[in-house]
Protein backbone atom coordinates (compact mmCIF):
# COMPACT_ATOMS: atom_id res chain seq x y z
CA UNK A 1 0.00 0.00 0.00
CA UNK A 2 3.01 2.26 0.51
CA UNK A 3 3.83 2.17 -3.20
CA UNK A 4 0.55 3.80 -4.23
CA UNK A 5 1.40 7.40 -3.23
CA UNK A 6 4.79 7.07 -4.92
CA UNK A 7 3.18 5.82 -8.13
CA UNK A 8 0.63 8.63 -8.04
CA UNK A 9 3.39 11.16 -7.47
CA UNK A 10 5.43 9.69 -10.31
CA UNK A 11 2.48 9.71 -12.71
CA UNK A 12 1.70 13.30 -11.73
CA UNK A 13 5.30 14.33 -12.37
CA UNK A 14 5.27 12.45 -15.67
CA UNK A 15 2.05 14.12 -16.82
CA UNK A 16 3.45 17.51 -15.78
CA UNK A 17 6.61 16.87 -17.78
CA UNK A 18 4.56 15.68 -20.76
CA UNK A 19 2.34 18.76 -20.58
CA UNK A 20 5.42 20.98 -20.41
CA UNK A 21 7.03 19.32 -23.43
CA UNK A 22 3.75 19.48 -25.35
CA UNK A 23 3.42 23.21 -24.63
CA UNK A 24 7.03 23.77 -25.69
CA UNK A 25 6.43 21.81 -28.89
CA UNK A 26 3.23 23.76 -29.61
CA UNK A 27 5.06 27.07 -29.14
CA UNK A 28 7.90 25.99 -31.43
CA UNK A 29 5.38 24.68 -33.97
CA UNK A 30 3.46 27.97 -33.93
CA UNK A 31 6.70 29.91 -34.37
CA UNK A 32 7.70 27.65 -37.26
CA UNK A 33 4.30 28.07 -38.93
CA UNK A 34 4.40 31.86 -38.55
CA UNK A 35 7.92 31.86 -40.03
CA UNK A 36 6.97 29.62 -42.97
CA UNK A 37 3.87 31.74 -43.68
CA UNK A 38 4.97 35.40 -43.75
CA UNK A 39 1.45 36.56 -44.63
CA UNK A 40 0.13 35.47 -41.24
CA UNK A 41 1.18 37.39 -38.16
PDB file of N, CA, C and O in Angstrom:
ATOM      1  N   UNK A   1       0.823  -1.204   0.000  1.00  0.00           N
ATOM      2  CA  UNK A   1       0.000   0.000   0.000  1.00  0.00           C
ATOM      3  C   UNK A   1       0.866   1.267   0.000  1.00  0.00           C
ATOM      4  O   UNK A   1       0.414   2.355  -0.357  1.00  0.00           O
ATOM      5  N   UNK A   2       2.139   1.083   0.418  1.00  0.00           N
ATOM      6  CA  UNK A   2       3.012   2.256   0.510  1.00  0.00           C
ATOM      7  C   UNK A   2       3.519   2.689  -0.867  1.00  0.00           C
ATOM      8  O   UNK A   2       4.072   3.779  -1.015  1.00  0.00           O
ATOM      9  N   UNK A   3       3.328   1.831  -1.871  1.00  0.00           N
ATOM     10  CA  UNK A   3       3.827   2.172  -3.199  1.00  0.00           C
ATOM     11  C   UNK A   3       2.818   3.029  -3.959  1.00  0.00           C
ATOM     12  O   UNK A   3       3.169   3.666  -4.952  1.00  0.00           O
ATOM     13  N   UNK A   4       1.578   3.049  -3.500  1.00  0.00           N
ATOM     14  CA  UNK A   4       0.552   3.796  -4.233  1.00  0.00           C
ATOM     15  C   UNK A   4       0.830   5.298  -4.295  1.00  0.00           C
ATOM     16  O   UNK A   4       0.777   5.876  -5.381  1.00  0.00           O
ATOM     17  N   UNK A   5       1.129   5.954  -3.153  1.00  0.00           N
ATOM     18  CA  UNK A   5       1.397   7.398  -3.232  1.00  0.00           C
ATOM     19  C   UNK A   5       2.597   7.711  -4.119  1.00  0.00           C
ATOM     20  O   UNK A   5       2.606   8.720  -4.824  1.00  0.00           O
ATOM     21  N   UNK A   6       3.610   6.845  -4.084  1.00  0.00           N
ATOM     22  CA  UNK A   6       4.786   7.070  -4.922  1.00  0.00           C
ATOM     23  C   UNK A   6       4.411   6.958  -6.397  1.00  0.00           C
ATOM     24  O   UNK A   6       4.860   7.760  -7.215  1.00  0.00           O
ATOM     25  N   UNK A   7       3.597   5.974  -6.734  1.00  0.00           N
ATOM     26  CA  UNK A   7       3.179   5.818  -8.133  1.00  0.00           C
ATOM     27  C   UNK A   7       2.354   7.016  -8.577  1.00  0.00           C
ATOM     28  O   UNK A   7       2.528   7.525  -9.684  1.00  0.00           O
ATOM     29  N   UNK A   8       1.445   7.469  -7.696  1.00  0.00           N
ATOM     30  CA  UNK A   8       0.628   8.634  -8.042  1.00  0.00           C
ATOM     31  C   UNK A   8       1.513   9.853  -8.248  1.00  0.00           C
ATOM     32  O   UNK A   8       1.320  10.627  -9.185  1.00  0.00           O
ATOM     33  N   UNK A   9       2.489  10.012  -7.357  1.00  0.00           N
ATOM     34  CA  UNK A   9       3.386  11.161  -7.470  1.00  0.00           C
ATOM     35  C   UNK A   9       4.184  11.071  -8.767  1.00  0.00           C
ATOM     36  O   UNK A   9       4.378  12.071  -9.457  1.00  0.00           O
ATOM     37  N   UNK A  10       4.643   9.866  -9.090  1.00  0.00           N
ATOM     38  CA  UNK A  10       5.429   9.686 -10.313  1.00  0.00           C
ATOM     39  C   UNK A  10       4.580   9.973 -11.549  1.00  0.00           C
ATOM     40  O   UNK A  10       5.040  10.624 -12.487  1.00  0.00           O
ATOM     41  N   UNK A  11       3.343   9.486 -11.546  1.00  0.00           N
ATOM     42  CA  UNK A  11       2.480   9.709 -12.707  1.00  0.00           C
ATOM     43  C   UNK A  11       2.144  11.189 -12.834  1.00  0.00           C
ATOM     44  O   UNK A  11       2.045  11.715 -13.943  1.00  0.00           O
ATOM     45  N   UNK A  12       1.968  11.860 -11.693  1.00  0.00           N
ATOM     46  CA  UNK A  12       1.703  13.302 -11.732  1.00  0.00           C
ATOM     47  C   UNK A  12       2.899  14.039 -12.315  1.00  0.00           C
ATOM     48  O   UNK A  12       2.742  14.919 -13.162  1.00  0.00           O
ATOM     49  N   UNK A  13       4.089  13.679 -11.860  1.00  0.00           N
ATOM     50  CA  UNK A  13       5.297  14.329 -12.372  1.00  0.00           C
ATOM     51  C   UNK A  13       5.458  14.040 -13.862  1.00  0.00           C
ATOM     52  O   UNK A  13       5.854  14.914 -14.634  1.00  0.00           O
ATOM     53  N   UNK A  14       5.147  12.810 -14.256  1.00  0.00           N
ATOM     54  CA  UNK A  14       5.269  12.448 -15.668  1.00  0.00           C
ATOM     55  C   UNK A  14       4.291  13.253 -16.520  1.00  0.00           C
ATOM     56  O   UNK A  14       4.657  13.763 -17.579  1.00  0.00           O
ATOM     57  N   UNK A  15       3.042  13.365 -16.053  1.00  0.00           N
ATOM     58  CA  UNK A  15       2.048  14.119 -16.816  1.00  0.00           C
ATOM     59  C   UNK A  15       2.431  15.594 -16.876  1.00  0.00           C
ATOM     60  O   UNK A  15       2.216  16.255 -17.892  1.00  0.00           O
ATOM     61  N   UNK A  16       3.001  16.111 -15.779  1.00  0.00           N
ATOM     62  CA  UNK A  16       3.445  17.508 -15.779  1.00  0.00           C
ATOM     63  C   UNK A  16       4.558  17.702 -16.796  1.00  0.00           C
ATOM     64  O   UNK A  16       4.561  18.682 -17.542  1.00  0.00           O
ATOM     65  N   UNK A  17       5.506  16.766 -16.827  1.00  0.00           N
ATOM     66  CA  UNK A  17       6.609  16.868 -17.778  1.00  0.00           C
ATOM     67  C   UNK A  17       6.093  16.753 -19.209  1.00  0.00           C
ATOM     68  O   UNK A  17       6.550  17.467 -20.102  1.00  0.00           O
ATOM     69  N   UNK A  18       5.139  15.850 -19.418  1.00  0.00           N
ATOM     70  CA  UNK A  18       4.563  15.679 -20.757  1.00  0.00           C
ATOM     71  C   UNK A  18       3.838  16.946 -21.182  1.00  0.00           C
ATOM     72  O   UNK A  18       3.980  17.399 -22.318  1.00  0.00           O
ATOM     73  N   UNK A  19       3.056  17.520 -20.261  1.00  0.00           N
ATOM     74  CA  UNK A  19       2.343  18.761 -20.580  1.00  0.00           C
ATOM     75  C   UNK A  19       3.326  19.865 -20.936  1.00  0.00           C
ATOM     76  O   UNK A  19       3.107  20.634 -21.871  1.00  0.00           O
ATOM     77  N   UNK A  20       4.425  19.931 -20.166  1.00  0.00           N
ATOM     78  CA  UNK A  20       5.419  20.975 -20.406  1.00  0.00           C
ATOM     79  C   UNK A  20       6.037  20.803 -21.786  1.00  0.00           C
ATOM     80  O   UNK A  20       6.189  21.773 -22.529  1.00  0.00           O
ATOM     81  N   UNK A  21       6.396  19.561 -22.131  1.00  0.00           N
ATOM     82  CA  UNK A  21       7.032  19.319 -23.427  1.00  0.00           C
ATOM     83  C   UNK A  21       6.046  19.566 -24.563  1.00  0.00           C
ATOM     84  O   UNK A  21       6.429  20.039 -25.633  1.00  0.00           O
ATOM     85  N   UNK A  22       4.772  19.241 -24.326  1.00  0.00           N
ATOM     86  CA  UNK A  22       3.750  19.481 -25.351  1.00  0.00           C
ATOM     87  C   UNK A  22       3.588  20.975 -25.580  1.00  0.00           C
ATOM     88  O   UNK A  22       3.486  21.423 -26.722  1.00  0.00           O
ATOM     89  N   UNK A  23       3.563  21.755 -24.490  1.00  0.00           N
ATOM     90  CA  UNK A  23       3.420  23.207 -24.634  1.00  0.00           C
ATOM     91  C   UNK A  23       4.623  23.784 -25.357  1.00  0.00           C
ATOM     92  O   UNK A  23       4.480  24.666 -26.203  1.00  0.00           O
ATOM     93  N   UNK A  24       5.817  23.285 -25.024  1.00  0.00           N
ATOM     94  CA  UNK A  24       7.026  23.769 -25.688  1.00  0.00           C
ATOM     95  C   UNK A  24       6.979  23.434 -27.171  1.00  0.00           C
ATOM     96  O   UNK A  24       7.343  24.256 -28.012  1.00  0.00           O
ATOM     97  N   UNK A  25       6.525  22.212 -27.493  1.00  0.00           N
ATOM     98  CA  UNK A  25       6.434  21.806 -28.890  1.00  0.00           C
ATOM     99  C   UNK A  25       5.411  22.657 -29.626  1.00  0.00           C
ATOM    100  O   UNK A  25       5.646  23.061 -30.765  1.00  0.00           O
ATOM    101  N   UNK A  26       4.262  22.939 -28.978  1.00  0.00           N
ATOM    102  CA  UNK A  26       3.235  23.765 -29.613  1.00  0.00           C
ATOM    103  C   UNK A  26       3.775  25.160 -29.901  1.00  0.00           C
ATOM    104  O   UNK A  26       3.541  25.710 -30.977  1.00  0.00           O
ATOM    105  N   UNK A  27       4.502  25.736 -28.934  1.00  0.00           N
ATOM    106  CA  UNK A  27       5.063  27.072 -29.136  1.00  0.00           C
ATOM    107  C   UNK A  27       6.042  27.072 -30.297  1.00  0.00           C
ATOM    108  O   UNK A  27       6.005  27.965 -31.144  1.00  0.00           O
ATOM    109  N   UNK A  28       6.926  26.066 -30.342  1.00  0.00           N
ATOM    110  CA  UNK A  28       7.898  25.985 -31.431  1.00  0.00           C
ATOM    111  C   UNK A  28       7.189  25.765 -32.764  1.00  0.00           C
ATOM    112  O   UNK A  28       7.594  26.312 -33.789  1.00  0.00           O
ATOM    113  N   UNK A  29       6.121  24.955 -32.741  1.00  0.00           N
ATOM    114  CA  UNK A  29       5.383  24.681 -33.972  1.00  0.00           C
ATOM    115  C   UNK A  29       4.703  25.949 -34.474  1.00  0.00           C
ATOM    116  O   UNK A  29       4.706  26.233 -35.671  1.00  0.00           O
ATOM    117  N   UNK A  30       4.117  26.713 -33.542  1.00  0.00           N
ATOM    118  CA  UNK A  30       3.456  27.967 -33.926  1.00  0.00           C
ATOM    119  C   UNK A  30       4.473  28.945 -34.501  1.00  0.00           C
ATOM    120  O   UNK A  30       4.206  29.618 -35.496  1.00  0.00           O
ATOM    121  N   UNK A  31       5.651  29.020 -33.860  1.00  0.00           N
ATOM    122  CA  UNK A  31       6.695  29.907 -34.369  1.00  0.00           C
ATOM    123  C   UNK A  31       7.122  29.472 -35.769  1.00  0.00           C
ATOM    124  O   UNK A  31       7.303  30.306 -36.657  1.00  0.00           O
ATOM    125  N   UNK A  32       7.280  28.165 -35.961  1.00  0.00           N
ATOM    126  CA  UNK A  32       7.697  27.650 -37.262  1.00  0.00           C
ATOM    127  C   UNK A  32       6.652  27.962 -38.325  1.00  0.00           C
ATOM    128  O   UNK A  32       6.996  28.350 -39.441  1.00  0.00           O
ATOM    129  N   UNK A  33       5.367  27.793 -37.981  1.00  0.00           N
ATOM    130  CA  UNK A  33       4.295  28.067 -38.934  1.00  0.00           C
ATOM    131  C   UNK A  33       4.262  29.548 -39.282  1.00  0.00           C
ATOM    132  O   UNK A  33       4.075  29.907 -40.445  1.00  0.00           O
ATOM    133  N   UNK A  34       4.442  30.413 -38.288  1.00  0.00           N
ATOM    134  CA  UNK A  34       4.403  31.856 -38.554  1.00  0.00           C
ATOM    135  C   UNK A  34       5.607  32.266 -39.397  1.00  0.00           C
ATOM    136  O   UNK A  34       5.531  33.214 -40.179  1.00  0.00           O
ATOM    137  N   UNK A  35       6.724  31.545 -39.233  1.00  0.00           N
ATOM    138  CA  UNK A  35       7.917  31.857 -40.031  1.00  0.00           C
ATOM    139  C   UNK A  35       7.721  31.368 -41.470  1.00  0.00           C
ATOM    140  O   UNK A  35       8.099  32.055 -42.419  1.00  0.00           O
ATOM    141  N   UNK A  36       7.133  30.183 -41.626  1.00  0.00           N
ATOM    142  CA  UNK A  36       6.975  29.617 -42.965  1.00  0.00           C
ATOM    143  C   UNK A  36       5.875  30.343 -43.737  1.00  0.00           C
ATOM    144  O   UNK A  36       5.872  30.334 -44.968  1.00  0.00           O
ATOM    145  N   UNK A  37       4.936  30.977 -43.016  1.00  0.00           N
ATOM    146  CA  UNK A  37       3.873  31.737 -43.684  1.00  0.00           C
ATOM    147  C   UNK A  37       4.017  33.211 -43.304  1.00  0.00           C
ATOM    148  O   UNK A  37       3.480  33.633 -42.280  1.00  0.00           O
ATOM    149  N   UNK A  38       4.729  33.995 -44.105  1.00  0.00           N
ATOM    150  CA  UNK A  38       4.967  35.398 -43.754  1.00  0.00           C
ATOM    151  C   UNK A  38       3.686  36.226 -43.778  1.00  0.00           C
ATOM    152  O   UNK A  38       3.607  37.253 -43.104  1.00  0.00           O
ATOM    153  N   UNK A  39       2.692  35.802 -44.535  1.00  0.00           N
ATOM    154  CA  UNK A  39       1.450  36.562 -44.635  1.00  0.00           C
ATOM    155  C   UNK A  39       0.702  36.600 -43.313  1.00  0.00           C
ATOM    156  O   UNK A  39       0.029  37.582 -43.001  1.00  0.00           O
ATOM    157  N   UNK A  40       0.822  35.516 -42.528  1.00  0.00           N
ATOM    158  CA  UNK A  40       0.127  35.467 -41.236  1.00  0.00           C
ATOM    159  C   UNK A  40       1.020  36.030 -40.141  1.00  0.00           C
ATOM    160  O   UNK A  40       2.227  35.787 -40.116  1.00  0.00           O
ATOM    161  N   UNK A  41       0.408  36.785 -39.238  1.00  0.00           N
ATOM    162  CA  UNK A  41       1.178  37.389 -38.156  1.00  0.00           C
ATOM    163  C   UNK A  41       0.724  36.813 -36.827  1.00  0.00           C
ATOM    164  O   UNK A  41       1.249  37.189 -35.779  1.00  0.00           O
TER     165      UNK A  41
END
